[in-house]
Amino acid sequence: MNITVCIKQVPDTSEVRINPETNTLIRDGVPSIINPYDLHALEAALSIKDATGANVSVLTMGPPQADSALKEAVAMGADDAYLLTDRAFAGSDTWATANTLATAIRKIGFDLILCGKQAIDGDTAQVGPGIAEFLSIPHIAYVSKIDTITEECVRVHRLMDDGYDVVESSTPLLMTIVKELNSPRLPSLKGKIRAKKAEIKKISNSDIEIKENDTGLPGSPTQVKNIFAPESKKDRKTIEGPPPDQVSQLVDILRSLKCI
Ligand SMILES: Cc1cc2nc3c(=O)[nH]c(=O)nc-3n(C[C@H](O)[C@H](O)[C@H](O)COP(=O)(O)OP(=O)(O)OC[C@H]3O[C@@H](n4cnc5c(N)ncnc54)[C@H](O)[C@@H]3O)c2cc1C
């Protein structure tokens, strides 16, 4: 079985600072880490590898420095590492990111794709399901337990607000992983030595031949108009009643606030 784990390098901070003039994240002076949820996705892949001998590839789309995240994943036990990097990919929104990653994954080959449930900086949780859509394969989000997994099918628990669903699917398939699934392992000394020598395979636009209008800024249908840290507000109003009444109450409130 070929498992591809998508990992994103993110700033190691829970207090993201924003440049008010450019509306971009301030990354200077902030060390980078593998997105914590992606470590749980990688641990899931490595556990499947331990049990079945699957091949685990890690893939990231990012600047050349993102190869340090891939090396860390190799130190943990990943077999192959791919860095999707090209100026043509710069400025991608979640649509373009998912499209570019999906195009690369199609080229690498896959039976199972694992992502974190969301990235702690962008926080949209859109990229995993987006990749599945571009590849026309099913996806299961928020996987918190794997009951069975074979080359042909999976049976997993999907975390919900009020419990969990038990979901079965055939492969190929994409799953997004929550932290409840496992505890990520630490890199071993042997793994660290292997990672030092490991080849990070670079994939550029010429390798995947994605059209100019399908990636990067030109391929991004959304634009950031404003970005800000939300203020915590204490005034709360609970809307009660049957769901259709709640919806009309909410619409009235939004109208009175001139939000719609
Ligand atoms: C409207 C908009 C415009 C943007 N414009 C820019 C811009 O101009 N420049 C810029 O640098 N960023 C930009 N971004 C941010 C960038 O698009 C996102 O960081 C990226 O698309 C991933 O989205 P996310 O962080 O919300 O990830 P999520 O969707 O929350 O991530 C879910 C999972 O997908 C996988 N994943 C996500 N991103 C990657 C990746 N890069 N490589 C491998 N796996 C990944 C991981 O497994 C992750 O756990 C923009 C975002 C938006 C919403």
The ligand as a Tripos MOL2 file, in Angstrom:
@<TRIPOS>MOLECULE
LIG
   53    58     1     0     0
SMALL
NO_CHARGES

@<TRIPOS>ATOM
      1 C1         -7.8980   33.5250    0.5510 C.3       1 LIG1
      2 C2         -6.5110   33.0350    0.8800 C.ar      1 LIG1
      3 C3         -5.3980   33.6220    0.2530 C.ar      1 LIG1
      4 C4         -4.1190   33.2110    0.5860 C.ar      1 LIG1
      5 N1         -3.0450   33.8140    0.0140 N.ar      1 LIG1
      6 C5         -1.8320   33.4170    0.3740 C.ar      1 LIG1
      7 C6         -0.6860   34.0520   -0.1550 C.ar      1 LIG1
      8 O1         -0.8110   34.9620   -0.9440 O.2       1 LIG1
      9 N2          0.5370   33.5820    0.2330 N.ar      1 LIG1
     10 C7          0.6630   32.5610    1.1270 C.ar      1 LIG1
     11 O2          1.7800   32.1610    1.4570 O.2       1 LIG1
     12 N3         -0.4040   31.9550    1.6600 N.ar      1 LIG1
     13 C8         -1.6240   32.3700    1.3110 C.ar      1 LIG1
     14 N4         -2.6990   31.7850    1.8590 N.ar      1 LIG1
     15 C9         -2.4990   30.7110    2.7730 C.3       1 LIG1
     16 C10        -2.4460   29.4230    2.0100 C.3       1 LIG1
     17 O3         -3.3660   29.3710    0.9780 O.3       1 LIG1
     18 C11        -2.7960   28.3640    2.9680 C.3       1 LIG1
     19 O4         -1.8050   28.3710    3.9600 O.3       1 LIG1
     20 C12        -2.8010   27.0140    2.3200 C.3       1 LIG1
     21 O5         -3.7240   27.0020    1.2530 O.3       1 LIG1
     22 C13        -3.2060   25.9490    3.3030 C.3       1 LIG1
     23 O6         -4.4260   26.3150    3.8850 O.3       1 LIG1
     24 P1         -4.5840   26.1710    5.4370 P.3       1 LIG1
     25 O7         -3.3750   26.7370    6.0560 O.co2     1 LIG1
     26 O8         -5.9000   26.7230    5.8200 O.co2     1 LIG1
     27 O9         -4.5570   24.5980    5.6100 O.3       1 LIG1
     28 P2         -5.7030   23.6000    6.0460 P.3       1 LIG1
     29 O10        -6.6770   23.4480    4.9620 O.co2     1 LIG1
     30 O11        -6.2140   23.9600    7.4050 O.co2     1 LIG1
     31 O12        -4.7840   22.2970    6.1420 O.3       1 LIG1
     32 C14        -5.3320   20.9990    6.2650 C.3       1 LIG1
     33 C15        -4.2720   19.9860    5.9820 C.3       1 LIG1
     34 O13        -3.8990   20.0650    4.5990 O.3       1 LIG1
     35 C16        -2.5060   19.7720    4.4680 C.3       1 LIG1
     36 N5         -1.8200   20.9590    3.9250 N.ar      1 LIG1
     37 C17        -2.2060   22.2440    3.9770 C.ar      1 LIG1
     38 N6         -1.3060   23.0400    3.3590 N.ar      1 LIG1
     39 C18        -0.3310   22.2100    2.9180 C.ar      1 LIG1
     40 C19         0.8890   22.4250    2.2040 C.ar      1 LIG1
     41 N7          1.2860   23.6360    1.8330 N.pl3     1 LIG1
     42 N8          1.6580   21.3350    1.9130 N.ar      1 LIG1
     43 C20         1.2630   20.0880    2.2820 C.ar      1 LIG1
     44 N9          0.1200   19.8390    2.9530 N.ar      1 LIG1
     45 C21        -0.6580   20.8840    3.2680 C.ar      1 LIG1
     46 C22        -1.9960   19.4290    5.8590 C.3       1 LIG1
     47 O14        -2.1260   18.0260    6.0480 O.3       1 LIG1
     48 C23        -2.9670   20.1730    6.7610 C.3       1 LIG1
     49 O15        -3.0730   19.6150    8.0530 O.3       1 LIG1
     50 C24        -3.9620   32.1750    1.5350 C.ar      1 LIG1
     51 C25        -5.0930   31.5840    2.1330 C.ar      1 LIG1
     52 C26        -6.3410   32.0060    1.8300 C.ar      1 LIG1
     53 C27        -7.5440   31.3730    2.5180 C.3       1 LIG1
@<TRIPOS>BOND
     1     1     2 1
     2     2     3 ar
     3     2    52 ar
     4     3     4 ar
     5     4     5 ar
     6     4    50 ar
     7     5     6 ar
     8     6     7 ar
     9     6    13 1
    10     7     8 2
    11     7     9 ar
    12     9    10 ar
    13    10    11 2
    14    10    12 ar
    15    12    13 ar
    16    13    14 ar
    17    14    15 1
    18    14    50 ar
    19    15    16 1
    20    16    17 1
    21    16    18 1
    22    18    19 1
    23    18    20 1
    24    20    21 1
    25    20    22 1
    26    22    23 1
    27    23    24 1
    28    24    25 2
    29    24    26 1
    30    24    27 1
    31    27    28 1
    32    28    29 2
    33    28    30 1
    34    28    31 1
    35    31    32 1
    36    32    33 1
    37    33    34 1
    38    33    48 1
    39    34    35 1
    40    35    36 1
    41    35    46 1
    42    36    37 ar
    43    36    45 ar
    44    37    38 ar
    45    38    39 ar
    46    39    40 ar
    47    39    45 ar
    48    40    41 1
    49    40    42 ar
    50    42    43 ar
    51    43    44 ar
    52    44    45 ar
    53    46    47 1
    54    46    48 1
    55    48    49 1
    56    50    51 ar
    57    51    52 ar
    58    52    53 1
@<TRIPOS>SUBSTRUCTURE
     1 LIG1         1 GROUP 0 **** ****
